Amino acid sequence: MIKNLLMICCMLLSKVAFSQMNGDYNYTIAVRGFSMMQMPKILSQKNADRFTDVALNGFIVKFNDNQFSYRLNGTYLKKNIQLVNDCPTCQEAKGKLTDYSFKIGFEKNLNFSIIQPYAGLDIGFRYNKFDGTLSSRNDLFLSKSADVLAPTVVEASKAGFVAAPVIGIKINPIPQISIFAESSMDFFNSYERQETVLQDANNTKTFNKYTKTEFLLNPVSIGIQFHLGINR
């Protein structure tokens, strides 16, 4: 009798735990509401470790399989920026920054409860481009040459492979919706092109290319998930 009661209790507990897991649904669509991101370094940018706050910059589509989810992940950012190049009294860059990425990967839920921590990995492609001007901030240098008064036109771009381990947590107030927060670090191996055009009499043009590796921390990304297509 006691053995039968224990078996029934275990079955009931398993049923409750499973009903709290969003793996009951075939698909998940997530929207990133707010993110803090570390952008790839532009030229010889000072304070490149600062974070950029962005809103509504990405999405995730998940295909759920019990504790595992397979992810399609995309981000996009386009904004005007201003930064210091080389040193505070050297150059100032102003222009438009474009950054986007496409990744595929997986995540694994670590429990079956309403509050679900998870870990995963994304890999894919990232592109980053700065298009703007460089102006001297050295007053002594400016006073000696009229040619440097005109800003230098600059275009710097990076494209390459990105791998990003992910940790996060989901809260499921109702079975169909989750609130999530996650952190990741991008391992970004890129091919970089830097092209400048001086605004002098000859429009002197320079071109450089590099291969670089960067580790970019994304401390937090917060959003909402919608779970669709319940399993039968």
WONOR-V345456 format. One line per field, one symbol per residue. ss: DSSP state (H for helix, E for strand, C for the rest). phi: phi as a letter, one per 40 degrees, with the letter a starting at -180 (. if undefined). A space follows every 10 residues. Layout:
ss = ???
phi = ???
This chain:
ss = CHHHHHHHHH HHHHHHHHHC CHHHEEEEEE EEEEEEEECC CCCCECCCCC EEEEEEEEEE EEEEECCEEE EEEEEEEEEE EEEEECCCCC EEEEEEEEEE EEEEEEEEEC CCCCEEEEEE EEEEEEEEEE EEEEEECCHH HHHHCCHHHC CEEEEEEEEE EEEEEEEEEE EEEECCEEEE EEEEEEEEEE EEEEEEECCC CCCCEEEEEE EEEEEEEEEE EEEEEEEEEE CC
phi = .ccccccccc cccccccccc bcccbcbbbb bccaabbccd cbfbdcfccc cbcbbfbaab bbbcafcbbb bbbbbaaaac baacbgadbc abbbibbbaa abbbiaabcc abcccbcaba abbibbbbab babbbcbccc ccccaccccc cccbbbbbai cbbbcbbaab bbcbdcbbbb bababccbbb bbbbbbbccb ccfdbbabba bbbbbbcbca bbabbbbbgc cb
